[in-house]
């Protein structure tokens, strides 16, 4: 469909809704292209136009030997943690070259602070974001048994980190046990569990955690799903609802082949993440009293 025809159809749809509600129509942009229509007491709706590029961006990207990181998939807020002391309170760094998404570092700091209040204090980040050249060097040095090819490691995203303890190995450390029980509450998942190696294709790594955000981490914990299984679950169900900490969420899987309109209640906060395969997940946030 030509672009002008596509937008003509969208405008007609919005105009029709506004006409029947006897209200004006406004247009705006919020991340993805969004048409916003005011529709009186019903609250209205937003039509978000999802593009194919969004398949390869976001917190829920599946990255493995079959699905590499696209250039646009690398999180854009990568920082050197050694140069940002405000992000490293409560934990140590293996060296001064550790890099990570600033957003993820902030979430990690909040999580470490919570652990500290329970007496768990010996956290260490040993690895975060890796560029393709660094991943290639690691792959050549360690081999396929230890490292993934460049572009196929979650570390190439900026959303994953290897967490250690300054006291002992993570599979025995209080830090490892605390994370395995509590990381989900802060948007992190244990990416390669011991009982899911046949699904992930990666041996048990008690140190490797991945940020996916709420409410996804909680749903994955409660349903005992890896990221692979969770994305398949969403694809099968199409739409689910969840309640986490008093907030309601609507989560939808949308297959994408081109510009695809998706309707959201007006004024709601929402996030869009690709799955790095064939579609996107739209998460709409609702307050507990709505």
Secondary structure as GFF3:
##gff-version 3
##sequence-region A 1 290
A	DSSP	alpha_helix	3	21	.	.	.	ID=ss1
A	DSSP	beta_strand	25	29	.	.	.	ID=ss2
A	DSSP	beta_strand	33	37	.	.	.	ID=ss3
A	DSSP	three_ten_helix	40	42	.	.	.	ID=ss4
A	DSSP	beta_strand	45	50	.	.	.	ID=ss5
A	DSSP	three_ten_helix	52	56	.	.	.	ID=ss6
A	DSSP	three_ten_helix	71	73	.	.	.	ID=ss7
A	DSSP	beta_strand	78	80	.	.	.	ID=ss8
A	DSSP	three_ten_helix	81	83	.	.	.	ID=ss9
A	DSSP	three_ten_helix	85	87	.	.	.	ID=ss10
A	DSSP	beta_strand	91	93	.	.	.	ID=ss11
A	DSSP	beta_strand	99	101	.	.	.	ID=ss12
A	DSSP	alpha_helix	102	116	.	.	.	ID=ss13
A	DSSP	beta_strand	123	127	.	.	.	ID=ss14
A	DSSP	alpha_helix	132	142	.	.	.	ID=ss15
A	DSSP	three_ten_helix	154	156	.	.	.	ID=ss16
A	DSSP	beta_strand	160	165	.	.	.	ID=ss17
A	DSSP	alpha_helix	174	182	.	.	.	ID=ss18
A	DSSP	three_ten_helix	183	186	.	.	.	ID=ss19
A	DSSP	beta_strand	188	190	.	.	.	ID=ss20
A	DSSP	three_ten_helix	194	196	.	.	.	ID=ss21
A	DSSP	alpha_helix	197	200	.	.	.	ID=ss22
A	DSSP	beta_strand	208	211	.	.	.	ID=ss23
A	DSSP	alpha_helix	216	223	.	.	.	ID=ss24
A	DSSP	alpha_helix	227	237	.	.	.	ID=ss25
A	DSSP	beta_strand	239	244	.	.	.	ID=ss26
A	DSSP	beta_strand	247	255	.	.	.	ID=ss27
A	DSSP	beta_strand	260	265	.	.	.	ID=ss28
A	DSSP	beta_strand	270	274	.	.	.	ID=ss29
A	DSSP	beta_strand	279	286	.	.	.	ID=ss30
###
